[in-house]
Amino acid sequence: MARMWLRIRVNLLGGRGVALKPAPGRVFIAGPSHAFGDLAWAIDLGFARWDLAHLHGFELTGGAGS
């Protein structure tokens, strides 16, 4: 397993029909043992989300995602 840690920047572009300008952002650090579910949970906490009954999707560079 690779021992690489990733620095991931997430920008909140908008929601509920509202575009945010400038888009607020957060930086997350993920290690080899973290899963996409861990990242989704951290994003929800980082943006103080209270409506947690939503789907999560990730789009990776090159079109891959889950």
C-alpha positions in Angstrom: 0.0 0.0 0.0 1.3 3.5 -0.9 2.2 5.7 2.0 1.0 8.8 0.2 -1.2 11.4 1.9 -3.4 13.7 -0.2 -4.3 17.3 0.3 -7.8 17.8 -1.1 -9.4 21.2 -1.6 -13.2 21.2 -1.6 -15.1 24.3 -2.8 -18.9 24.8 -2.1 -20.1 26.2 -5.3 -23.8 26.6 -4.3 -26.9 24.8 -3.3 -30.7 25.1 -3.4 -30.5 27.3 -6.5 -28.0 29.8 -5.0 -24.5 30.2 -6.5 -21.9 31.3 -3.9 -19.5 33.9 -4.9 -16.8 33.6 -3.8 -17.2 29.9 -3.1 -16.2 28.9 0.4 -13.6 26.2 0.6 -11.9 23.8 2.9 -8.7 21.7 2.7 -8.8 18.1 3.9 -6.0 15.6 4.3 -6.6 12.0 3.5 -4.3 9.0 4.1 -4.1 5.6 2.5 -6.5 4.0 5.0 -9.3 6.6 4.4 -12.3 5.7 2.3 -14.6 8.0 0.3 -17.1 7.6 3.1 -14.6 9.2 5.5 -14.1 12.1 3.1 -17.9 12.6 2.8 -18.2 12.7 6.6 -15.3 15.2 6.9 -16.8 17.4 4.2 -20.2 17.4 6.0 -18.5 18.4 9.3 -16.2 20.9 7.6 -19.2 22.8 6.0 -21.4 22.4 9.1 -24.1 20.4 7.2 -27.1 19.5 9.1 -29.2 17.9 6.3 -27.3 14.7 6.2 -30.0 12.7 4.2 -28.3 13.2 0.8 -26.3 11.1 -1.5 -22.5 11.6 -1.9 -20.7 11.4 -5.2 -17.1 12.1 -6.1 -15.6 12.9 -9.5 -11.9 12.3 -9.8 -9.6 13.7 -12.4 -9.8 11.6 -15.6 -13.5 10.9 -15.1 -13.3 8.1 -12.5 -15.4 8.3 -9.4 -17.7 6.5 -7.0 
